[in-house]
Amino acid sequence: MNVLIVEDEQLAVLKLTKLLAEVAPALKVAGTTASVTGTVSYLQNNPAPDLIFMDIELADGQSFEIFERISVPAPVIFTTSYDEYAIKAFKVNSIDYLLKPVKKQDLAASLQKHGELYGDKKTASSPIAIDSLIEQLRKQVQPTEYRLRFLVRHLSQWLPVNVSEIAFFYSEEGMTLFRTSNNQKFPLDYALDELENMLDPKLFFRANRQFLVNVSAVQQIHSYFNNKLKLTLKPASDDEVLVSRERATDFKKWMGK
């Protein structure tokens, strides 16, 4: 089986080549490329490999651009330095990935999975919807710009309030408001659903339909009726803040990160 390694770090190429020789001696590294342009040229001018190991960040851009320029004629195992959270789309779409630094046992498992999916036949078709996958991966690895501050009206002036100073957002009588860590209250012209998309999900969690809370504001977590959770916030909320049974597991994972 012939393999193409797409990687712009020479040490990573050497390490992966060495691991492949140990895990699958019959496998042959047919070529290596270090850039989007070089990979496109290689695939256009050489016999199609049976498998491609492809890093995401290359010398002249992200490897996603390769798929935009040509039809990639072989299944791909991505290699990346991004953590598991950032690349969950790989698992969702049943495609494999290797987290750098590549480990021998992980490489062996990826090759086994490749064998199960494709057998011994070279195929240009993949069970993965590659266009959909690439779009999801692009969204995952490209940094998202989250809201850093809000401009709010206070008496006769406008005040900038940093998001880091906001303890929680909440809805009350059809209005959206937020409470700062020093217990100031301000209204906002956004719905909680809109705010949820503006804010970093590592910092803010939608506890329920009424509250969107900052991780730094959560002081205590209590078990509650019907497997819900009850939160004690600082500053204190005027209403109970409950996390639904359906969201309780996700909330605990979020708090434990």
C-alpha positions as CSV (number, residue, x, y, z in Angstrom):
1,M,0.0,0.0,0.0
2,N,1.4,3.4,-1.1
3,V,1.1,6.3,1.3
4,L,1.5,10.1,0.8
5,I,2.5,12.2,3.8
6,V,1.4,15.8,3.7
7,E,3.4,17.6,6.4
8,D,5.5,20.8,6.5
9,E,7.6,19.8,9.6
10,Q,10.5,17.6,8.6
11,L,10.9,16.1,12.0
12,A,7.2,15.1,12.0
13,V,7.7,13.5,8.6
14,L,10.7,11.5,9.8
15,K,8.8,10.4,13.0
16,L,5.7,9.3,11.1
17,T,7.8,7.5,8.5
18,K,9.6,5.6,11.3
19,L,6.4,4.7,13.0
20,L,4.8,3.5,9.8
21,A,7.8,1.2,9.2
22,E,7.4,-0.3,12.7
23,V,3.6,-0.7,12.6
24,A,3.1,-1.7,8.9
25,P,6.4,-2.8,7.3
26,A,4.7,-3.6,4.0
27,L,3.5,-0.1,3.7
28,K,5.5,2.2,1.4
29,V,5.8,6.0,1.7
30,A,5.5,6.9,-2.0
31,G,6.0,10.7,-1.4
32,T,5.9,13.6,0.9
33,T,4.7,17.2,0.3
34,A,4.8,20.2,2.6
35,S,2.3,22.7,1.1
36,V,-1.1,23.0,-0.5
37,T,0.4,23.8,-3.9
38,G,2.9,21.0,-3.7
39,T,0.3,18.5,-2.7
40,V,-2.1,19.5,-5.5
41,S,0.8,19.2,-8.0
42,Y,1.8,15.8,-6.6
43,L,-1.7,14.4,-6.8
44,Q,-2.1,15.7,-10.4
45,N,1.2,14.3,-11.7
46,N,1.7,11.0,-9.8
47,P,-0.2,7.8,-9.4
48,A,-2.9,8.1,-6.7
49,P,-1.8,6.8,-3.3
50,D,-3.8,4.3,-1.3
51,L,-3.9,6.5,1.8
52,I,-2.9,10.1,2.7
53,F,-1.7,11.4,6.1
54,M,-2.5,15.1,6.0
55,D,-1.6,17.8,8.5
56,I,-4.1,20.6,8.7
57,E,-1.7,23.6,8.9
58,L,0.7,23.6,6.0
59,A,3.4,26.0,4.8
60,D,1.1,28.0,2.6
61,G,-2.3,27.5,4.2
62,Q,-4.7,25.0,5.5
63,S,-5.0,21.6,3.9
64,F,-8.7,22.2,3.4
65,E,-7.7,24.2,0.3
66,I,-6.5,21.1,-1.4
67,F,-10.0,19.7,-1.5
68,E,-11.2,22.9,-3.0
69,R,-8.7,22.8,-5.9
70,I,-8.9,19.1,-6.8
71,S,-10.7,15.9,-6.2
72,V,-8.5,14.0,-3.7
73,P,-8.3,10.5,-5.0
74,A,-7.6,8.6,-1.7
75,P,-8.9,8.4,1.9
76,V,-7.3,10.8,4.3
77,I,-6.2,10.5,7.9
78,F,-5.6,14.0,9.3
79,T,-2.8,14.8,11.7
80,T,-3.2,17.8,13.9
81,S,-2.1,19.6,17.1
82,Y,-5.6,20.7,18.0
83,D,-7.1,19.2,21.1
84,E,-9.9,16.7,21.1
85,Y,-12.6,19.3,21.8
86,A,-11.6,21.3,18.7
87,I,-11.7,18.3,16.4
88,K,-14.8,16.5,17.5
89,A,-16.1,16.8,13.9
90,F,-13.7,14.0,13.0
91,K,-15.5,11.5,15.2
92,V,-18.9,12.7,14.3
93,N,-18.2,12.0,10.6
94,S,-16.5,8.6,11.2
95,I,-13.1,9.8,9.9
96,D,-9.9,9.2,11.8
97,Y,-7.3,11.6,13.0
98,L,-4.0,11.5,14.8
99,L,-3.2,14.0,17.5
100,K,0.4,15.2,17.5
101,P,2.8,13.9,18.7
102,V,1.7,10.8,16.9
103,K,1.7,7.7,19.1
104,K,2.5,4.2,17.8
105,Q,-0.7,2.6,19.2
106,D,-2.9,5.4,17.7
107,L,-1.3,5.0,14.3
108,A,-1.9,1.2,14.4
109,A,-5.5,1.8,15.3
110,S,-5.9,4.3,12.4
111,L,-4.5,1.9,9.9
112,Q,-6.7,-0.9,11.2
113,K,-9.7,1.4,10.8
114,H,-8.6,2.2,7.2
115,G,-8.4,-1.5,6.5
116,E,-11.9,-2.1,7.8
117,L,-13.3,0.8,5.7
118,Y,-11.5,0.2,2.5
119,G,-10.1,-3.4,2.6
120,D,-7.2,-4.1,0.3
121,K,-8.7,-2.2,-2.7
122,K,-7.6,1.3,-3.8
123,T,-10.7,3.4,-4.1
124,A,-11.3,7.0,-4.8
125,S,-14.7,6.9,-3.2
126,S,-15.2,7.4,0.5
127,P,-18.0,6.6,2.9
128,I,-17.5,10.1,4.3
129,A,-19.2,13.1,2.9
130,I,-15.9,14.9,2.5
131,D,-17.4,18.3,1.5
132,S,-19.5,18.4,4.6
133,L,-16.6,17.3,6.8
134,I,-14.2,19.9,5.4
135,E,-16.7,22.7,6.1
136,Q,-17.2,21.5,9.7
137,L,-13.5,21.2,10.3
138,R,-12.9,24.6,8.8
139,K,-15.3,26.0,11.4
140,Q,-13.7,24.1,14.2
141,V,-10.1,25.1,13.6
142,Q,-10.5,28.6,12.5
143,P,-10.7,30.9,15.5
144,T,-14.1,32.3,16.3
145,E,-14.4,35.9,17.3
146,Y,-16.5,36.1,20.4
147,R,-18.0,39.3,21.9
148,L,-15.5,41.1,24.2
149,R,-17.7,43.9,25.5
150,F,-21.1,45.5,25.4
151,L,-22.0,49.2,25.2
152,V,-24.9,49.9,27.6
153,R,-26.9,53.0,28.5
154,H,-26.5,54.3,32.0
155,L,-28.4,57.5,32.9
156,S,-27.2,60.1,30.4
157,Q,-24.1,58.3,29.2
158,W,-23.0,55.1,27.5
159,L,-20.7,52.7,29.3
160,P,-18.5,49.9,27.9
161,V,-18.8,46.7,30.0
162,N,-16.3,43.9,29.4
163,V,-17.8,40.4,29.0
164,S,-15.4,39.2,31.7
165,E,-17.2,41.5,34.2
166,I,-20.6,40.0,33.5
167,A,-21.8,37.3,36.0
168,F,-24.9,36.2,34.1
169,F,-27.5,37.2,31.5
170,Y,-31.2,36.6,32.2
171,S,-34.6,37.4,30.9
172,E,-37.3,39.1,32.9
173,E,-40.7,40.2,31.8
174,G,-39.8,40.0,28.2
175,M,-36.5,41.9,28.6
176,T,-32.9,40.8,28.5
177,L,-30.6,42.0,31.2
178,F,-27.2,41.2,32.7
179,R,-25.8,41.4,36.2
180,T,-22.1,42.3,36.6
181,S,-19.8,40.8,39.2
182,N,-20.2,43.9,41.3
183,N,-23.9,43.5,41.2
184,Q,-24.8,46.3,38.7
185,K,-27.8,45.6,36.4
186,F,-28.1,46.7,32.8
187,P,-30.6,45.9,30.0
188,L,-29.6,44.7,26.5
189,D,-31.3,44.7,23.1
190,Y,-30.4,41.0,22.4
191,A,-32.3,37.8,23.1
192,L,-30.6,35.1,25.1
193,D,-30.5,32.9,22.0
194,E,-28.5,35.6,20.2
195,L,-26.2,36.1,23.1
196,E,-25.5,32.4,23.4
197,N,-23.9,32.6,19.9
198,M,-21.9,35.7,20.7
199,L,-20.2,34.4,23.8
200,D,-17.4,32.0,24.3
201,P,-18.9,28.6,25.3
202,K,-16.0,27.9,27.5
203,L,-17.0,30.9,29.7
204,F,-20.8,31.0,29.4
205,F,-23.4,28.2,29.7
206,R,-27.1,28.3,28.9
207,A,-28.5,26.9,32.2
208,N,-32.1,27.2,31.1
209,R,-34.4,29.4,29.0
210,Q,-34.0,32.2,31.5
211,F,-30.3,32.2,32.4
212,L,-26.9,32.3,30.7
213,V,-24.2,32.1,33.3
214,N,-20.5,32.9,33.5
215,V,-18.4,30.0,34.9
216,S,-16.8,32.4,37.4
217,A,-20.2,33.3,38.9
218,V,-21.0,29.7,39.9
219,Q,-20.3,29.4,43.6
220,Q,-22.2,26.2,44.5
221,I,-24.0,23.4,42.7
222,H,-26.7,21.5,44.5
223,S,-28.6,18.4,43.6
224,Y,-32.2,19.2,43.0
225,F,-35.6,17.4,42.4
226,N,-35.9,15.2,39.3
227,N,-32.2,15.1,38.6
228,K,-31.9,18.9,38.1
229,L,-29.2,21.1,39.5
230,K,-29.6,24.2,41.5
231,L,-26.9,26.9,41.2
232,T,-25.8,29.5,43.7
233,L,-24.4,32.5,41.8
234,K,-22.3,35.4,42.9
235,P,-23.9,37.9,42.9
236,A,-27.1,36.2,43.9
237,S,-30.0,36.0,41.4
238,D,-33.4,37.2,42.4
239,D,-34.8,33.9,41.0
240,E,-33.8,30.3,41.3
241,V,-31.3,29.2,38.7
242,L,-31.9,25.5,37.8
243,V,-30.2,23.4,35.2
244,S,-32.5,20.9,33.6
245,R,-32.1,17.2,33.8
246,E,-31.3,17.1,30.1
247,R,-28.5,19.7,30.5
248,A,-27.1,18.6,33.8
249,T,-24.5,16.2,32.4
250,D,-23.2,18.8,29.9
251,F,-23.1,21.4,32.7
252,K,-21.0,19.3,34.9
253,K,-18.6,18.5,32.1
254,W,-18.4,22.2,31.3
255,M,-17.7,23.1,34.9
256,G,-15.0,20.5,35.1
257,K,-12.9,21.6,32.1
